[in-house]
Amino acid sequence: MSEMRIDILTLFPDTVYAVLHESIIGRAAKKGAVEINCVQIRDYTDNKQNQVDDYPYGGGWGCVMMAQPLKSCLDSVMATAAGRRSRVIYLTPQGQPYTQETAKRLARDYDHLVLICGHYEGVDERFIDSCVDEEISLGDFVLTGGEIAAMAVADSVCRLVPGVLADEQCYIGESHWDGLLEYPQYTRPEIWEGREVPQVLLGGDHEKVEKWRRKQQFIRTREKRPDLFENFTPATESDRKLFEEVGRDRNRISLSAPVTCRAAEEEDLSAILSIVDEARASLKRLRVDQWQGPYPGEEHFRFDLERGECFVVLHGEEIAAFFTLSEREEKSYDGLTDGKWTPELPGCVLHRCAVAGKYRGSGIAEKLMRFADERALAMGFKCIRTDTHRKNKPMQRLLRACGYRYRGNLTVTVEPGHDTARQGYEKIIKVRR
Ligand SMILES: C[S@@+](CC[C@H](N)C(=O)[O-])C[C@H]1O[C@@H](n2cnc3c(N)ncnc32)[C@H](O)[C@@H]1O
């Protein structure tokens, strides 16, 4: 018994059969890894004229495929598929858009697909209601018949069936396998019309090639399919780094206008809150559970605004970042363990701060830190203390790059179920003479 049997119910079985019995799928069928049958719906009519369609009730253009020939055709196919895990699929522009995930699911969960190709204005709705398990669309456009869609489904499912391709590595890592597009491919000659193959592919260093290819997947997905890139969830530490790095590169905009800082105002609240949303999403991608609950919300920023402790960093007129600098002591900082704050040095506290997504990597974060230094000095402090989530590596990197030193560990009060561990950092501001 073949690993996968596909029965395509169609008015054009010869055409479909010919296409699906070429090349790789054709060879797989010859080997018996897959079985593809193309069945003529017209052979199952119960009228003398072998009529498969009729005028639509209610009037209107075109004809509709009748339920009876489709049902008789389906019954005869199903009668020979006992013991198989079958799925009856109608190809229709009204179905769920077809994706690689659908192909994977069909190859994994079934070993018998019945693909029904409509024509004319479609098929009698009662047949769909009573016999179809799933409706699939090739995309948001209308074809004259379901054959092209059925061939696309059959081809993409069959190539995932064991024994069809030489190795599963042939499809793992291809475009859409894990939500990214594939890296660029090259073959001989090394130089074609003055264009060279990237050097890394010629050096023979397998590890370097793998790294380069993975990074290219991120870059081209970001460029060609930003929708996929935004929805990609990295599963490994190295992917997480690449995702942030490539995402940052994209966002790297040049600061063409003056960057300034001023106390935040009521009207700035919505811009601040949308930066919080972006930061929240970015932390989620990094699997840092900081800011994953309602904190920080509008009430916290209103509190900061009332006390004149919230500041916005502007690129020209646009709010690019914000921070809160507070004179009030932070109670949880008394419980620092594994280290200590610089004794007898009063410090202000840098709280909530974030940079808008499009400004990440632009140098705004470093400018924010300098503005915080200036504000602290203006408030009469030579020291700033802050804390960050122990897994928030980008923030830790930024703090260290801006002169902060790790001083020990803290426990903060957060929403139940969230990580309470933080790292305490401190900066003693050097005053330029
Ligand atoms: C002209 S279409 C009928 C479209 C139908 N009247 C409607 O507007 O939804 C004829 C047949 O082509 C097939 N078809 C058309 N577009 C398709 C698509 N995007 N995906 C899958 N099948 C499609 C379906 O089997 C459909 O029954």
The ligand as an ORCA input file, in Angstrom:
! r2SCAN-3c Opt
* xyz 0 1
  C     -15.169     29.903    -11.577
  S     -14.865     28.997    -10.130
  C     -16.336     29.229     -9.234
  C     -16.238     30.373     -8.327
  C     -17.504     30.570     -7.529
  N     -18.579     30.964     -8.351
  C     -17.273     31.620     -6.471
  O     -17.397     32.807     -6.784
  O     -16.888     31.260     -5.319
  C     -14.951     27.356    -10.688
  C     -14.188     26.372     -9.834
  O     -12.821     26.678     -9.873
  C     -12.216     26.262     -8.675
  N     -11.488     27.424     -8.143
  C     -11.579     28.686     -8.569
  N     -10.776     29.495     -7.902
  C     -10.149     28.737     -6.994
  C      -9.196     29.003     -5.988
  N      -8.747     30.233     -5.752
  N      -8.756     27.984     -5.227
  C      -9.217     26.742     -5.416
  N     -10.122     26.427     -6.361
  C     -10.601     27.398     -7.144
  C     -13.300     25.763     -7.760
  O     -13.296     24.365     -7.739
  C     -14.530     26.310     -8.367
  O     -15.646     25.495     -8.156
*
